[in-house]
Amino acid sequence: MQFLSDNAASVHPKVWEAMRSADDPQPPYDNDALSLALDDAFSALFGRPCSALWVASGTAANCLALAAMVPPHGGVICHREAHIETDEGGAPGFYTHGAKLILVDGEGAKLEPAVIDAAISGIRKDVHQVQPQALSVTQASEYGRCYQPDEIAALAHCAASHGLALHVDGARFANVVAFLGCTPWEACGGASTLSFGCVKNGGMSAEALVLFDSGLADVVRLRRKRAGHLQSKGRFMAAQVLAMLKGDLWLENAHAANAAAAELASAAAGRLMHPVEANEIFLNLAAAESEALRSQGFSFYDWGEGGARMVTSWNSNPAHVAALARAISAL
């Protein structure tokens, strides 16, 4: 009974079907009809003109976006527990050719304008210190916390006031929109770039990099090729992304994952380390309690001393979710 990660979930049948349907002769790279349809599909989704490119991983999406916005001598402000800092193996520095991540704190791995203002005020405006060029926000945060539309708007305003581009790491962006019940744009308003997650939400091997700044699209296309991410049969990547958008499958899947997480949260009562707003649950569990759950067949990650993380997905087995809820309640 698997609650390790939504990365371990099955690929949605409609994604497989879309890939099979794409298996006919098409122009290579991103010149096929499906890849060329991405711009219009995402422009319709967000209600404004944008460009969209497929990439093979969230790391590539994040780092290609940052590389297009930040020069090697610049900096990116992010939370010290942001995925680009803790779980991408130094890829941001690799893709940007040396740009620095400027780390700040915030409850629930969320950023606030006052903290960003304070961090920037402490940087001298001279050649001896790295000057920030971008702000990166994870939506939902590394602890599954969702930025409300007014919070995103405040961060976008803060970034603009300092001349920073705004990047949104949306690995679980669908879960955020499902939780908030807002429009996609309201969940990332003011962003120059968005990494739109698909793999965690029922996709197989494709994410989307959405560019709201038209001047960045051609830069990212060049960097994607240089980084070895321009796949020759790109239609299979585009097919996955378009399948997620068709009929709002991306939201349907996210609602299912969120509902499973909410069921576990209800059973966890006072054990919750953070409010459950998407599809991640962080619990206070003693080592013996974690072992007791694992002995019953549940898999999940330990999270620091006395903590655990459990993640639900679009096809979490309802019987497994109910069993885990009962097991947590019985501890």
C-alpha positions in Angstrom: 0.0 0.0 0.0 2.0 2.8 -1.5 2.1 6.3 -0.1 5.7 7.2 -0.9 5.1 9.7 -3.7 2.8 10.7 -6.4 5.7 10.0 -8.7 5.1 6.3 -8.1 1.5 6.4 -9.3 0.3 4.8 -12.5 0.1 6.6 -15.8 -3.5 7.6 -16.6 -5.1 5.5 -19.3 -6.0 8.6 -21.3 -2.4 9.6 -21.4 -1.4 6.2 -22.7 -4.2 6.5 -25.3 -3.0 9.9 -26.4 0.5 8.6 -26.9 -0.7 5.7 -28.9 -2.8 8.0 -31.1 0.3 10.1 -31.7 2.2 7.1 -33.1 2.1 8.1 -36.8 4.6 9.9 -39.0 5.0 13.6 -38.0 7.7 16.3 -38.4 10.4 15.8 -35.8 11.4 17.8 -32.7 8.7 20.3 -31.8 7.3 20.9 -35.4 4.6 18.3 -35.1 0.9 19.3 -34.9 0.6 18.4 -31.2 3.6 20.4 -30.1 2.4 23.4 -32.1 -0.9 23.2 -30.4 0.5 23.7 -26.9 0.7 27.5 -27.1 -3.0 27.8 -27.9 -4.0 25.2 -25.3 -2.2 26.9 -22.5 -3.3 30.4 -23.6 -6.9 29.2 -23.4 -6.3 27.7 -20.0 -4.7 30.8 -18.5 -6.8 33.3 -20.3 -3.9 35.2 -21.8 -1.2 34.7 -24.5 1.6 32.5 -23.5 4.1 30.0 -25.0 4.4 26.4 -23.7 7.2 23.8 -24.3 7.4 20.2 -23.3 10.3 19.0 -21.2 11.2 15.7 -19.7 11.3 16.6 -16.0 10.4 19.2 -13.4 14.1 19.8 -12.8 14.6 20.7 -16.4 11.5 22.9 -16.5 12.6 24.8 -13.4 16.2 25.2 -14.5 15.6 26.1 -18.1 13.2 28.8 -16.8 15.7 30.2 -14.4 18.5 30.0 -16.9 16.5 32.2 -19.3 15.9 34.8 -16.6 19.1 34.9 -14.6 22.7 35.5 -15.8 25.6 33.5 -14.4 26.5 36.4 -12.1 23.0 36.8 -10.7 20.9 35.3 -7.9 17.6 33.6 -7.4 15.7 34.2 -4.1 13.9 31.0 -2.9 13.0 29.3 0.3 15.8 27.3 1.9 13.7 24.2 1.6 12.7 24.8 -2.0 13.0 21.9 -4.3 15.6 23.8 -6.5 17.8 24.0 -3.4 17.3 20.6 -1.7 16.4 18.1 -4.4 17.8 19.1 -7.8 21.4 18.1 -7.3 22.9 21.5 -8.1 21.0 21.6 -11.5 20.1 25.3 -11.1 23.8 26.3 -10.9 24.6 23.9 -13.8 21.9 25.3 -16.1 22.5 29.0 -15.2 26.3 28.5 -15.4 26.8 29.6 -11.8 23.9 31.7 -10.6 23.5 31.7 -6.8 20.5 30.6 -4.9 19.8 33.2 -2.1 18.0 31.3 0.7 15.3 32.7 3.0 13.0 31.3 5.6 9.2 31.1 5.9 6.7 29.0 7.8 5.4 26.0 5.9 8.2 26.6 3.3 6.2 29.6 2.1 7.7 33.0 1.3 6.4 36.4 2.4 7.2 39.9 0.9 8.6 41.2 4.1 11.2 38.4 4.3 12.2 39.0 0.6 12.5 42.8 1.3 14.7 42.1 4.2 16.9 39.7 2.3 17.4 42.2 -0.5 18.0 45.1 1.8 21.0 43.2 3.2 22.7 42.9 -0.2 25.1 45.7 -1.1 24.6 47.2 -4.5 28.2 46.6 -5.7 30.2 44.1 -7.7 31.3 42.2 -4.5 27.9 40.7 -3.8 25.5 38.7 -6.0 22.5 40.7 -7.1 19.2 38.9 -7.2 17.5 38.7 -10.6 14.6 36.4 -9.9 12.2 35.1 -7.2 11.3 31.4 -7.3 8.1 30.3 -5.5 6.9 26.7 -5.1 3.1 26.3 -5.5 2.3 24.1 -3.5 5.2 24.5 -1.1 7.5 21.7 -0.1 5.1 21.1 2.9 2.0 21.0 0.7 0.9 24.6 1.6 -1.0 26.6 -1.0 -0.4 30.3 -1.7 -3.8 32.0 -1.9 -4.3 34.3 -4.9 -3.7 37.4 -2.8 -0.5 35.9 -1.5 0.8 35.2 -5.0 -0.3 38.7 -6.1 1.7 40.2 -3.2 4.8 38.2 -4.0 4.5 39.2 -7.7 4.2 42.9 -6.7 7.2 42.5 -4.4 9.3 40.9 -7.1 8.3 43.6 -9.6 9.2 46.3 -7.1 12.7 44.9 -6.9 13.0 44.3 -10.6 12.9 40.5 -10.2 11.3 38.0 -12.6 8.9 35.6 -10.9 9.2 31.8 -11.5 6.6 29.4 -10.1 7.6 25.8 -9.5 4.2 24.1 -10.1 5.1 20.5 -9.7 1.8 20.1 -7.8 0.1 23.1 -9.4 -3.0 21.1 -10.3 -3.5 20.2 -6.6 -3.3 23.9 -5.7 -6.0 25.0 -8.2 -8.2 22.1 -7.1 -7.8 23.1 -3.5 -8.3 26.8 -4.0 -11.1 26.6 -6.5 -9.6 29.6 -8.3 -8.6 30.1 -12.0 -5.2 28.8 -13.0 -4.0 32.4 -13.5 -5.1 33.4 -10.0 -2.8 30.7 -8.6 0.3 32.0 -10.3 -0.7 35.6 -11.3 2.3 37.8 -12.2 4.6 34.9 -13.0 7.0 35.2 -15.9 7.4 31.4 -16.0 5.6 28.4 -14.6 6.7 24.8 -14.4 3.3 23.0 -15.0 3.5 19.6 -13.4 2.0 16.6 -15.2 4.1 13.5 -14.1 2.9 13.6 -10.5 -0.6 14.0 -11.7 -1.0 11.0 -14.0 1.5 11.8 -16.7 4.3 9.6 -17.8 7.4 11.5 -18.8 6.4 15.1 -19.8 6.1 18.4 -18.0 5.2 21.7 -19.5 7.1 24.9 -19.2 4.7 27.8 -19.6 6.2 31.2 -20.5 4.1 34.3 -19.9 6.9 36.6 -20.9 7.0 36.4 -24.7 10.6 37.4 -24.9 11.7 34.2 -23.0 10.3 31.6 -25.4 13.0 31.7 -28.0 15.7 31.8 -25.4 14.3 28.7 -23.7 14.0 26.9 -27.0 17.7 27.4 -27.6 18.7 26.4 -24.1 16.4 23.3 -24.2 18.3 22.1 -27.3 21.7 22.9 -25.8 20.8 21.0 -22.6 19.9 17.9 -24.6 16.2 18.1 -23.9 14.9 18.6 -27.5 13.5 15.1 -28.1 13.2 14.2 -31.8 9.8 12.5 -31.3 8.4 15.4 -29.4 4.9 14.6 -30.4 4.8 11.9 -27.6 5.7 14.6 -25.1 3.1 17.0 -26.4 0.4 14.2 -26.5 0.8 13.6 -22.8 0.4 17.3 -21.9 -2.5 17.8 -24.1 -4.2 14.7 -22.8 -3.9 16.2 -19.3 -5.6 19.4 -20.4 -8.4 17.8 -22.4 -11.6 17.8 -20.5 -9.8 19.2 -17.4 -8.3 15.7 -16.6 -5.5 17.5 -14.8 -8.1 19.0 -12.3 -10.1 15.8 -12.0 -6.9 13.9 -11.1 -5.9 16.5 -8.6 -9.3 16.6 -6.9 -9.0 12.8 -6.4 -5.5 13.0 -4.9 -6.6 15.9 -2.6 -9.7 14.0 -1.4 -7.6 11.0 -0.4 -5.2 13.3 1.5 -8.1 15.0 3.3 -9.3 11.6 4.4 -5.9 10.8 5.9 -5.7 14.3 7.5 -9.0 13.7 9.2 -7.7 10.5 10.8 -4.5 12.1 11.9 -6.1 14.7 14.2 -3.4 16.3 16.4 -0.5 14.6 14.6 -0.4 17.0 11.7 2.8 19.0 11.3 1.3 21.2 8.6 -2.3 21.9 7.4 -3.2 19.5 4.6 -4.0 21.7 1.6 -2.9 19.5 -1.4 -1.9 15.9 -1.5 0.9 15.7 1.0 0.5 14.8 4.7 3.2 15.4 7.3 2.7 13.6 10.6 4.4 13.4 13.9 5.2 9.7 14.3 7.5 8.0 16.8 9.9 5.5 15.3 7.9 2.6 16.8 4.7 4.0 15.4 6.2 4.3 11.9 7.4 0.7 12.2 3.9 -0.4 13.3 2.4 1.2 10.1 5.0 -0.4 7.9 4.5 -3.8 9.4 0.9 -3.5 8.2 2.1 -2.9 4.6 2.1 0.9 4.3 5.0 2.5 2.6 6.0 6.2 3.2 9.0 8.3 3.9 10.5 9.3 7.2 10.7 13.1 7.5 13.3 14.1 10.0 13.3 13.0 13.6 9.9 11.8 14.6 8.2 12.7 11.4 6.7 11.1 8.3 5.5 12.2 4.9 2.7 10.4 3.1 1.6 11.4 -0.4 -1.6 10.5 -2.2 -2.1 10.4 -6.0 -4.8 10.5 -8.6 -5.4 6.7 -8.3 -4.8 6.1 -4.7 -6.7 2.9 -3.9 -9.7 4.0 -1.7 -9.4 0.7 0.3 -5.8 1.4 1.0 -6.6 5.0 2.0 -9.3 3.9 4.3 -7.0 1.2 5.8 -4.2 3.7 6.5 -6.7 6.2 8.0 -7.9 3.4 10.4 -4.3 2.4 11.2 -3.3 6.0 12.0 -6.4 6.5 14.2 -5.5 3.3 16.1 -2.0 4.3 17.0 
